[in-house]
Amino acid sequence: MAEFDTGLPSIRQVQELIKDQKNVEVKLITNDLIVGKIRWQDPQSICLIDQSDQSILIWRQSLVFIKPQS
């Protein structure tokens, strides 16, 4: 299992989104776009809480981008 390197800029940026509880848009390789707040992350996945308060587990390899909503 890969070590979770919190020194990486991408990990720090996602941690900042979690801390600030900002709404984000997450685009998947299936072209789906999910909006919600990131609850947590680990080396393999992130957990997003959608607008219906549903928890969604997203594997990192299925991500295209994570973008804060303006």
C-alpha positions as CSV (number, residue, x, y, z in Angstrom):
1,M,0.0,0.0,0.0
2,A,1.3,3.5,-0.9
3,E,2.2,5.8,1.9
4,F,0.0,8.9,2.3
5,D,2.4,11.8,1.7
6,T,0.8,14.9,3.2
7,G,3.7,16.9,1.8
8,L,2.5,16.6,-1.7
9,P,0.8,19.8,-3.1
10,S,-2.3,17.9,-4.4
11,I,-2.9,16.3,-1.0
12,R,-2.5,19.6,0.8
13,Q,-4.9,21.3,-1.6
14,V,-7.6,18.6,-1.0
15,Q,-6.9,18.9,2.8
16,E,-7.6,22.7,2.5
17,L,-10.9,22.0,0.7
18,I,-11.9,19.6,3.5
19,K,-10.9,22.0,6.2
20,D,-12.8,24.9,4.6
21,Q,-15.8,22.7,3.8
22,K,-16.0,24.3,0.3
23,N,-18.4,22.9,-2.3
24,V,-16.5,21.3,-5.1
25,E,-17.2,19.9,-8.6
26,V,-15.7,16.4,-9.2
27,K,-15.5,15.2,-12.7
28,L,-15.1,11.4,-13.3
29,I,-13.7,9.5,-16.2
30,T,-17.3,8.4,-17.0
31,N,-18.0,12.2,-17.7
32,D,-20.2,12.4,-14.6
33,L,-20.0,15.6,-12.6
34,I,-20.7,15.4,-8.9
35,V,-21.1,18.4,-6.6
36,G,-20.6,18.3,-2.9
37,K,-18.1,18.6,0.0
38,I,-15.1,16.4,0.5
39,R,-15.3,14.7,3.8
40,W,-12.0,12.8,3.8
41,Q,-9.3,11.4,1.6
42,D,-6.9,8.5,1.8
43,P,-4.2,7.2,-0.7
44,Q,-6.8,5.3,-2.8
45,S,-10.0,7.3,-2.5
46,I,-12.0,10.4,-1.5
47,C,-15.3,10.6,0.2
48,L,-17.7,13.2,-1.1
49,I,-21.0,14.3,0.6
50,D,-23.5,15.3,-2.1
51,Q,-26.3,17.9,-1.8
52,S,-28.7,15.1,-0.6
53,D,-26.3,14.4,2.3
54,Q,-25.3,11.1,0.7
55,S,-21.8,9.8,1.1
56,I,-20.0,8.9,-2.2
57,L,-16.8,6.9,-2.2
58,I,-14.7,7.9,-5.3
59,W,-11.6,6.0,-6.3
60,R,-8.7,8.3,-7.2
61,Q,-8.0,6.6,-10.5
62,S,-11.5,7.6,-11.7
63,L,-11.0,11.3,-11.1
64,V,-10.5,13.8,-14.0
65,F,-10.5,16.9,-11.8
66,I,-11.7,18.4,-8.5
67,K,-12.6,22.1,-8.7
68,P,-13.9,24.4,-6.0
69,Q,-17.2,26.0,-6.9
70,S,-17.3,29.7,-7.1
